């Protein structure tokens, strides 16, 4: 019998942190990363925990950050001022259809 793919977890822990993208308003009179850390501190309780959870600060095309958050932390961060939307990060595979490259003439 074939073994399960290593990318599919056999057991899922719904309380474990997963990477989420947190879209925020653009900060005024504050550096974006400092604003993102401050927002995380309000949920995680300390600057150290916020820095550990922070994965990336978005500063150009979008305003926000990605961080490792549990489902309860996601609920709390959505209540914070300036937080617009939170989505779980993931990757998608493109489906190429049935075969080959379509040629346009």
N, C-alpha and C positions, 0 to 999 in steps of 0.2 A: 504494500500500500504506500502511496506517495506521502511524503511528509508535508506539513503545513508550510506555507511561505513564511520566511522570517519577518516580513513586513506586517503580518497580521498578528496582533497580540492574541494569545490564547485566553488571557484573563485581563479584564479591564478594571482599573481602579478609578471610579468616578470622582474620588476626592483628591486624586493626585494632580499636581499642577500641569497645565498644558499651555502652550504658547498662544496668546491672544493678541490681536491688534486692537489698540484702543485709539479711536479717532477723537481728537480734542479740538477745541477752539484754539486759534493761534494766541499764544501768550502775549500780553502787553507789558512792556517794561521788565521783562524777565527772559533770560536765555531759555530756549526750548527744553534742553535737557534738565535744567534746574526745575522748571515747571512740571515736567514729567515725573521727576523724582518726588517732588512735593505731593503730587497727586497720588502716587503709589504709597508714600509714607502715610497718607490719611487712611489707607486701607490696611497696610501691612504693619504699621506701628513703629517702624524705625527706618532710619536712612540706610542702615546696613542691609536690612531685609529688602528694601526698595532697590538698592544697587545690585543685589544678588538676583532679583527677579527680572530686572530690566534687561532686555535682549538688544533692543535697538531704538534710537530716537529718530523719528522722521522729522526733517526740518524744511525740506524744499517743496516737493510736489504735494505733500499731504502734511497735516499737522497731527502728530500723535506718536505713539510708541508701541513696541511689542514687548510683552512681559509674560513670564510664567505665572499663571494664576489658577487657583482652584475655582470650582464652580461658585462657592460661597463668596470668594473674593471678587469674582466677576459681578455678582449681584450687587455687592457693596460699591464697587468702582463705578458702576453705571449711575449711581445716585450722586456722585461727586460733581460739583460745579464745573462746567466747562467740558465734561465728557459728553460727546455726541453719540457715539456708537461703539460697540465692542463685538468683535467677531473672532471665532477661533481660527487660528492660522492652519493652513493645510495646503496640500499640493494636489493638483489635478492632472490627470493624464489626458492628452488629446486623443480622440478616437479618429483614426485615419479613414474610416469607412471600409468598403469592401475590397478595394484592390487597386493598387497602382496610382499613378498620377493622372489626373484629368488634364487633357490638353485643350486649350482654347485656340480656335483658329480665327 
